[in-house]
Amino acid sequence: MSNPPPPTPSTTEYLNQQKPYTIHQPLHNSIPPNLLPRFDPIYVSHYNLHNAGRLHTHEVPISDYRANPLKYTISYGRATGPDVYRISEQKCPVEGGEIVVRIFEPEPKLVDVGGGEMKKKRGAYINFHGGGWVFGGLMVDHDFCKRIVHELDGEVVAFDVDYRLAPEYKYPLPVDDCWRAFNWILTTKASELNLDPNRVAVGGCSAGGCISAVIAHLCRDQQIPLRFQLLGVPVCDLHSMFTPEGEFDRESCPYESYREMEFTPALPAERMAYFCRHYLGVPRPRGSENDFKISPILAPNFSNLAPALIITAEMDPLRDEGEAYGRKMNEAAEAPVAEIVRVPGVPHVFMQLDGILEGGRLYNEMAIAALRKALAE
């Protein structure tokens, strides 16, 4: 067996020049570098500290998440709401079971009536939390509901509806739960809680904004008085940018914000596609191509809807569809009924970061001012 030939000077010289090298990869779920300058720097610092490099909840098997949600949940930045007179929970009957409605009450006010005193009637704000119809619960907007009741100083009782979640309860059950809870509050609970059924508002963020928009259409159709709808970063369209199998269709999507923010936290297009599949099933329900209860922007009639405040986030893929929804409302009315406000530099979840972001505090201020104007006597 012969020995290998000795290395040539050129080979030795070349190999001796090889040095250790460093390769950097971006952290998983990091903010795309081209978008960093547009985000509020306070958000960037907190996101990089708490979120970058970690899994989004949609990247965890839903069975694992349901078994131990705290293991996979990251939460920070929410301001504590002020204490209110009473917080209680009641069970609302729905198809096949019950759901919890949390009730936030102010101290009753007394008014003079014919020489005597009686408790003043209160308006109602009915809230539907976000979370893509898959995540979320009563803690999402707990402090926001407390803040509304406190700031409206005796004028409003807030209700937070713990509707059932997909994929265990797919569409239409979450919407049906919310509609049943809305009617339960205004019929079964109105006398008990001293509510004025003519002073009612609905609201929510993201999926909760979608549900609120649907409720507004149903109220108009059934001639149920609704004073106001608060739509924060609402999902308005689950059809135009997703295939029937729930895959993101970048080329057919009519909203530039989806392409612009396709990979940005806290709501990349992949996460919205996940919500779409879990909420609607794969493929989405037969005959649902024009179902406004899935995509309220597809509603056949936009006339005579309750006035709305629609708040969108600049750095959110849902930005353009929320604003398009508001324009459709205004185009169908003799005078504008939807106020559309875009908050600059903030992500989809900015209203939940009111303890650290000025944009989150602005959301509270605008929402409370609008609800006071709509519901206070």
N, C-alpha and C positions, 0 to 999 in steps of 0.2 A: 504494500500500500504506500503510495507516494505521498510526501508532505505537500501542503498547499504552498503555492508560490509566495514568496515574501511580498509585503505590500510595496507598491510603487511609491515613490516620493509624492506624486500628485495625489494619490488616494489618501495617504497619511496626512498630508497637509490639509486636505478637504475635511476629513473627519475630525481632525483636531480643532477645526474652526467651528464645529457644531457646539452651540451654547444652549443652556436651558432657556425655555421660552415660556411666556405667560399668555394664557388665553382667557379673556373675560367674556362671560355670557350674562345677559340681563337676568335679573331675578324673575322668577315665575310671577306672572300677573303684575309686572311693573308698569308704570305709566309710560307710554310711548314717548321717546325723546322729543319728537317733533311737536308734541302737544304740551310738554312740560311748561313752556313759558306762558301758556294761556290759562293754566290753573292758578287759583289762589295759592300763593306759596305756603300759607299756613296749612292748607289741606295737603299739599305735597309732603311737607315735613311729617305730618301725622300719618299719612298713608304709607310712606316709606318706613316709618318706625313700626307700625302695627300690622300692615297688610301685605306689603311687597314680599314675595317669596313664599307666601302661604296659599293654600287652596281656597278658591271660592267655594261656597257651599254647594253650588251646582256640580262641582267636580267630585263630590263625595257620593257614594251610593246612597239613595234616599233611605234605604233600610237602616244604614249605619247612622245617618243623621237623625232619624226619628228615634233610634234607640238611645242616643246621647247627644242632643243638640248643642249642649254647652261645650262639648269637646271641639266642635267645628265652628262655633259662632265667635266673631270678633265684634266687640261693641265698645264704643267710646264716644265722647264728644257731645252727648245729649245733656242739655241743661235740666236741672231738677225743677219740676213745676211746683208752684206754691200750693200749700195745703188748702183744701176746700171743706165745706161744711160736712158733707157726707159722701162716701163712696160705697156702693153696694153692688151685688151681682144677682141677677135673676135668670131663670131658665126660660127660653123662648121655644115653643114647639115648632118643629120644622118637619118636613117629610122624612120619615124614618127615624126620628129621634128628637133631640133637643140641642140647642146651642146656648152659650152664655152671652148675656149682654151686660156689660159693666156700665153703671149709672153714676154720673158725677153731678151732685146737686149743690147749689148755693144755699145759703141760709135764706129761709122764706122771708119775703118782704110783705109788710102789712100796708094796706091802702084804705083810705076813708071811703066808705060807701053809705050814703044816706044817714050819716051820724054815727055809724058803726065802723068796725074794721073787719077786713077779710084779707086772706092771703092773695097776693098778686099772681095772676097767671104768668107762666114762664114760657118762653120759646124753647124749641128743641133743636139741637145740633146732633145729627146722627152720623157717626164716623165709621168708615170702613178702611181697615189697615192695608198697607201694601205688603209686598213679598212675592209677587209673581204668581199668586194663587196657590203657591206651594209652601212658602215659608211665612214667618210672621205670626203675630198673635196679639193679645191684649197689651203686652208691654211696649209694643212699637210706638203707639201714640198715647200712652198713659199720661205722660207729663204734658203733652200738648192739650189733651182734653182738660186736665186740671187748669192749665193756663187760660183756656177759653172761659171756663166757668168763673174763675177768679177775676179776670179782666172785664167780663161783662156784668159783674157786680149785681148778681141776683136776677138777671134777665133771662138766663138760659140754663137748661139742664142738658148736659152732654151725654151721649150714649155711644159706646164703642162695641161693635158687633164682632163676636168671635166666630165668624163663619167657618164652615168646614173646608179643608184644603185638599187639593189635588197632590198626587195622583190617586189617592184613596177615594176622593170624591171629585170626579171630573166634572167639567161643564155638562149641564147647566146648574149643578147643585150649588156651587158657591154663590152664583147670582140669585138663585131661588131662595137660598137661606137669607140673603140680605133683603130681598123684597118682602119676604115674610116677616122679618124682624122690623122693617120699616112700618109695615101695616100693624103689627102687634103693638108697637110703641104708641101709635096714634089712635088705636082703638082700645085695646085692653088696658094700657097703662096711662092714658091721658088724664083720666079723672084722679087716679091714685097719686100722680105726680104733679097735678095742677098745671097741665100743659095747655097752651093755646094752639089748637090744631091749624090755625092760620098763620102761625109764625114758626115755620119749619125749614131747616136747611140740611143738606147732606154734604159730605166731603170726604176726601181721602187722597192719598198719594199713590202714584204708580198704578198697580192693579186696583187699589182702592179708589183712585180717581176714575178709572174705567167703570167700575161698579156704580159710582156716584152719577156718572154721565148717563148710564143705562137707566138708573132709577129716575132721573129727571125726565127722560123720554116716557117712561111708564106712567109717571104722575101726570104728565101732559095728556097722554092718551086716555087716562081714566078720570081726568078732571079732578085730580087730587091737588089741592093748593100746595105749592112749593115756592118758598120765598127766594132760595139762593142755593147755588152749588159751588163748592170750593174744590177746584181740580188742581192738585199739585202734581207736576210732572206726569200727567195721565197717559196711560196706554190707551190709544184711540183706534189703533189699527193692528190687527194680528193677521190680516190677510195679504196685504200688498207686498210685504217683504219676505214672506215665508211660503214655501211650497206646501201642498196638502200634507206632506210628510213631516213638516215642521223644520225644514232646513232653510237657512238664510239664503235668499236669492239676491245677491248683491247687484246684479245687472238690472233686474226688474224693479228694485226698490225705488219708490218715487221720492224718498226723503234723503236729501244729501247728508243730513246729520248722522244717519245710520252708516254711510260709507266713511264719513269723516271720523266717527267715533267707534268704528267697528271693533277695535282692540283696546278700548280705553276702559279703565275702571270707573265706577263700580258696576257698570252694566254693559259689558261687551255684548256684541251681537250673538255670540255663542250662548251666553246666559239667557238672553231673551228667547232664542230658539229652544233651549231646554225648557223654559217655562211654557212655551207654546205646545211642545210635545206632551208635557206632563198634564197640562190643563185640558187640552182638547183631545188628546189621544193621537195615535198614528194609524191610518191617516185621520185628519180631523173629521168630525161627524158628517155623514152624508146629508146633503141638502143645506149645509151651513155656509154656502159660498157668499151669501149676502146678509148674514145674520148680524144685525146691529147689536145684539146682546153680547157678541164676541168682539165686534169692531164697531163702536158707536159712530165712527165717521161714515159708516155705510148706511146709517138711518135714512129712510126715505123722506122724512119730514123734519125740518129743523125750525119750523115756526113755533112761536108761543112757548118756547122753553124758558125755564127759570133763569134769571140773570146769573152770570158766572164770573168768578175770578179764576183765570187760568195762569198758573205760575210755572214757567219752564226753566230749565237749567242750560246754560250755554254749552257745557261739556257733557251732554247727555244725548244718546242716540234718539231718544223719544222727543227731543226738542221740536223738531219740525212738524211732527204729526199733531202734537198738542196745539201748536200755533195754527195749523191748518184747520183743526177742529173749531177753534175760536173764530176763525174767519168765516167758516160755514155758518156758525150761529149768527154772526153779524150780518152776513149777506141775506139771511132769511128774515131779518127783522127790519122794521121801519127805522129804528134808531139802534145803535150798538148796544148789545146786551151782554157781551163778553169783554171783560177787560183782560188783556193779554200782557203779561209782564215776563220778560226774560232776565234772569239774574246772571250777571257775568261771572266767569271764572270758576263756576262751581259744578260739582258732579251731580249725578242723579239723586244721591242720598243727602243732599246738603241740608234739608230741613231737619234731619236727625242729628245734625252737627251744630245745633244752635248754641252749644256751650263753648265752641271754639271758632266758628266761622261767622263773620259779619253777615254773610248771605243767609245763614240759618236764622239769625235774629231778625233780619229783614222779612223773611217768610212769616215769622210769627206776627210781626207788626202789621203786615199787609192783611194777613188772614183775619186777625182780631178786629182790625178796623172795618173790614168788609162785613164780617159777621155782626158787629155792633150796628152798622148801618142797616143791615137787612132784618135783624131780629129784635133789637131793643125798641121799646116803646118810648 
